[in-house]
Amino acid sequence: MIEINNESAIDVDETVLQRLTDLNLAQLHVSPDAEVAIVLVDEGAMEALHVQWMDEPGPTDVLSFPMDELRPGTEDRPTAPGLLGDIVLCPQVAETQAQAAGHSLMDELILLTTHGLLHLLGFDHAEPEEEREMFGLQKELIAGFAASERRR
């Protein structure tokens, strides 16, 4: 179950984030009954979370709060339902990054949501090898979603 709550001042197409997360969970063989919350917040709220949890100043683009430490499954053994956790996005920070990268806000939010979801599933990018694995998988998931959207 995916719950999306936009508390930010920026209008976002939540159905895109819903389809993205559904597809990503399916690709990673995680039960569709796993619970994920996606919350979009303004810069002030994001900065407060960033300081509280990461001890870093200023708002950031995405924060992930894993709950049950679920991991990706396999086709034969999908991950059981559970509480995956929360992904917190800041559309204002994402907008600035999207402009710098030369793509849309939605493209940036798709990237950040996928990135946040991988963190919920135990992926990290602290070490070069972990970063290669995580960013490779992230790129694959985003490409799969783009292809699926084109077929709609």
Stockholm file with secondary structure:
# STOCKHOLM 1.0

chainA/1-152         MIEINNESAIDVDETVLQRLTDLNLAQLHVSPDAEVAIVLVDEGAMEALHVQWMDEPGPTDVLSFPMDELRPGTEDRPTAPGLLGDIVLCPQVAETQAQAAGHSLMDELILLTTHGLLHLLGFDHAEPEEEREMFGLQKELIAGFAASERRR
#=GR chainA/1-152 SS CEEEEECSSSCCCHHHHHHHHHHHHHHTTBCTTCEEEEEECCHHHHHHHHHHHHCCCSCCSEEEEESSCCCCCCSSSCBCCCEEEEEEECHHHHHHHHHHHTSCHHHHHHHHHHHHHHHHTTCCCSSHHHHHHHHHHHHHHHHHHHHHHHHC
#=GC SS_cons         CEEEEECSSSCCCHHHHHHHHHHHHHHTTBCTTCEEEEEECCHHHHHHHHHHHHCCCSCCSEEEEESSCCCCCCSSSCBCCCEEEEEEECHHHHHHHHHHHTSCHHHHHHHHHHHHHHHHTTCCCSSHHHHHHHHHHHHHHHHHHHHHHHHC
//
